[in-house]
């Protein structure tokens, strides 16, 4: 399964940690890429790249200027487009169907999401119809369609499970 994320309208002053957490959640739950629009944020990109270098990948982050064109290109490449929004249909109705989709682009909003994104998406999906963090919604959604990913290529560090304390294995 190929999962990629599109994070709309990143604002450095307001969204630095949220977009970083969207990226980390994406990587740890099986996505291979995150694209983001809005302000280009080299510091945020570097932070995610450092985690990927330490804990493995593959995972890429890329700033884009034309989100609509990215969505259209992904559709031409056979991607299913899911837009996470509290105004959508309950994701529980679509989990089994989406688990079977080989290529997916998941759109996660920032500030106001324009109507065009709703129209271009194959699915406008709600994890809950209540206000929720995009990080939480994305985590629940990815876990539901993909589960947990524990093995990453080229990892330099791996966390070893234990009841108490911290144990890391370096490669």
N, C-alpha and C positions, 0 to 999 in steps of 0.2 A: 504494500500500500504506500502510495506517495502522497504525503500530506504537506501542504505549504500554507502559510498564514499571511494575510495582508492586514496590517495595522494601519488604520486611517488617521491622518491628521496629528502626527506627533508634535507636541509643543515642548521644547527643551525646558522652559521655565516651569511648566506645570506637570509634564508627563515623564520626566526622566526615569524615575523608579518604576512607574507603571509599565512603560514600554519595555524596559529591561526585564521586568517580571513576566510580561507577555512572551518575550523571547525565551527566557529560561524555562517557562512552563511548556512552551511549544517544543523546544529541544528535548526536554526530559520525558515528554509524553509522545514522542515519535515523529514529530514534524521534521522535515529536512531543511526547511528554509523559512525565513520571515522576511517579507518586504514591508517597508514602511514609507509613508508619505508625510508631508509636512516639513518640519525643520530637520535638516540633516544634522545628525548628532554623532560625530566621530568618537566621542568619549563613551557613549552608550554602546556603539558598535564594538569598540575595543573591549569593553567589559564582557560582552557576550562572547566575543572571539576568544578571550582568555579562558573562560569557562569551558568552551568547546575544546580548546587546546589541551587543557588539563584533564577533563573528564571524557573526552572523545566526541565523535560525531558519526556521520557527517551532519553538519549544520552550517548554513550560510545566512548572513544578514546582508540586506541590500536596500539602500535608499532609492526610491523611485519618484519620478516627478509626475507621471501620468497613470493614476490608479485605474481609470476607466479602460485605458488601452491594455494594461496588464490583465485585467479581468477578461476582456475580449480575446486576447491572445491565449489565455489559459483555456477558455471555452473552446477555441479552435483546436487546441491540443487535447481535447477530450476530458478536461477537468470538470468535476461537479463543483458548483459554486454554492457554498452555504454561508449565509450572513447571520451572525449571532446578534439577535436583538430581542429585547423584552417584549416587543410588539409582534413577534412572529408566532408561528404555530408551535405547539409543544414538541420539543425534540424527541420525547419518548416515543412518539408515533413514527419517527423516522430512523431511529437508531439501527434497527436490523437492516434496513435498506442501505444506509450510509456505511455500515460495516463492510458491505460488498463492493463499494465503489473503489476502484483502483487508484484514481487520481482525484485529489480534492484540494480546492483552495477555500480556506475558511477566512471570512472577512470579520474583523473585530473593529468596532468603531472607536472613535476618540470623542471629539466634541460633536456637534450636530452632524448626522449622517444624511446626506442629500437623497431625495427620492429615487434618483437614477440607480443607486446601489441596490435598492429593493427590487427594482425592475430587472436588473441584469442578473440577479441571483436566481439560481434554480430553487433554493429553499431559503426562506426567512424563518429562522428557527429561534425559539425562546427556550432557554434553560429554566427560566422562571419568568413569570409576568410581573415580577417585582424588580425595583432597581437593584442592580447587582454589579459588582466589579467585573470588568472585562477579563481580568486574570482568573477569577473564580469561574465565570461562565465558560471560558476556554478550557480550563482544567477539567471541569465536569464533562464537557462535551468530548474532549479528546480521550479521556479515560473511558467514556462510554463506547466510543467507536473503535478505539485502538488498544486500550488497556495500558499496562505499564511496560516500559522498555527499560531493561536492565543492562543489556550488553551494547556497548558503543565501540566503534572502530577507533584504533589509535589512541586509546585512553592511556594517560600517564599516571592517573590516580583512580583507584576504585575504593568506594566505601565498603568495608566489611561489616556485615550485619552482626550486631551484638546487642544484648539487653541494656547495658550501661556503658558509658564512656564512648570514645571515638577511636576507631581503628581504620587507618587508611593503608592500602597496599599500593606501593609505587612500582611502576613498570619501567 
